[in-house]
Amino acid sequence: MNKKIEGTVFDFGAEDGAWFSFFTSKVNDDGTVDYDEPEPNAGRVCLKPIDTFIESYFEKRKKESKFVRNDKSRAMERVQWSKDQTPKERKEYQAALWDHAIVGWENFFDGKKKPIECTIETKTKMMKVPMFDRFISKCLKTMSEDTVKRAEDLSENL
């Protein structure tokens, strides 16, 4: 017997992310990209948005500051910026970013027809494959555009 619940239900056991079927793409001579439709039994990737990850990462980074003179107001102003990343820090950041964004995948196989495990190492390797990188970028862009569209619709209804 199902009990009727009045109110809002949050399913904390649900997978955090959206599933996308893999589609191929090619870069044209003029630099534009053509995306194909997914094949019927294509692999699937579960992604979650990267906005909050990027924001929190840059908030945590060490910042440098300096007082400079503003010529218009003739006042001293504090200017603050993040230090440049070392090559090692950049690799670590990219690995952490892809580990955060790619929640899981299924039906991806290596050259020996063995399933590719969804680990931080394989995520980083897969992102070095240009077609997979374009696929992930397009999916993340689609997710971001969908979020903006939903926010605009919501604000119109207020």
N, C-alpha and C positions, 0 to 999 in steps of 0.2 A: 504494500500500500504506500503510494507516494503522498507525502505530506505537503500541502500547499504552503509556500513561504511567501509572506508579504514583505516586500522591501527589496533591497539590492543584494545580489549574490555575487561574491568574488570567488573564483575557483583558483586557489593558490597552488593546486596540483597541476594546473595546465601548463603546457610548454610556453615559455615566454619568447614569442617570436612568430614570424609569418613564414609559411612554406612557399617556395618558388620552384617550379620545374625548370631544369637547365635548358637553356636555348643557346644556339651557336650565334656567332656574329662575324662580320668581316668589315675591315676598314677599307673604304674606297680610296681611289687616288687623290680625291679632293679633301680627304681627312674625315669625311662623314662616316658614320657607322650604320650598317644595315643589320638589324636583328631578325633572326628567323623565329618561327614558331617552335615551341618545344616538341620533341619527338614523343610518340605515345608512351614509351617506357623509359623516358629520360630520368636521370638522377634528380633528386630533389635536395634543396638546401633550406634550412631554417635559419632565418636572419632576424636580428633585432636592431633597432636604430642605434646609431653611434653618437648622436648629438650629446647626450649626457656624459658619455665616456670621454669625449674630446674636451668638453667644458671642465670636467673634474680633473682631468690630466693637466691641463694648462693652469688651473687654479693652484695645483700642488707644486708646480715647478718653481724653482728658485727665481726670484726676480732681482734685478739690479735697478738702482734708481740714482738720479742725479738731479741737482737743481740747476735750472737754466733760466735765463732771462727772457721773458716774453717781451718782444720789441713793441707790441701794440699797447700793452698795459703797463709796461716798464716794471712789472713785478716779477719776483722770482717764483718759478713754478717747479714742482717736483714732477719729473718725467720718469715713468717706470716701464720696464720691459723684461721679458724673459730672456735668460741666457740662451745662446745658440746650443743646439744639441750636438753632441759628439756623434760620430758615425755609429758607435756602439749603442748610445742612447736612442738614436733614430731606429735602429734595428729592433731594439727591445720595445720601443713604443709601437712600431708597426705590428710586431708579433702580438702584443697585448691587445691592440685594436682589433685585429682579425680574430683573435681568440674570443673577444667580447662579442663581436658582430655575428660570427658564424656559430650558432648554437648547436647545430648538428647537420648531418647529411645522410642520405641513403642512396644506394644503387650507383656508387662511384667505384670504379675498378681500375687497378694498375695494369701495366702491360702483360702481366702474368695471369690476368683475370682474377686476381685476389681483391677482396673488398678493401678500399682505402679507409683506414680508421680516421675518425675525426679528432685529431689531437692538435695541439698548438704547433707542432713541427710540420704536420701534413697541411694544416691550414696555411702556414707561411709558404710552404712549397707550392701549393695550389695557386696562391695569389701571384706567384711569379710566372704563371702560365697566362699570357695575354688575353686569351679568350675567356678564361675563368675570371680574370680580373675585371674585364668589361661586363661580364654577366653580373658579378657581385655589385659593381658600381651602378649598373642600371637598376637592379633590384632595390638597392638602398635609396637611389634617387626616387624611384616609384613610391617607396614607403614614405619618404619625406614629403613628396608632393601630395600624397593621400592625407597625411597628417595636417598639412596646411589647408587643404580643401575642407576637411572635416571641421577644423577650427573656424574657417570662414563661414561655413554653413551654420555652425553653432552660434556664432556672433550675430548672424542675420536673424536668427530665431529669438534672440533675447529681447 
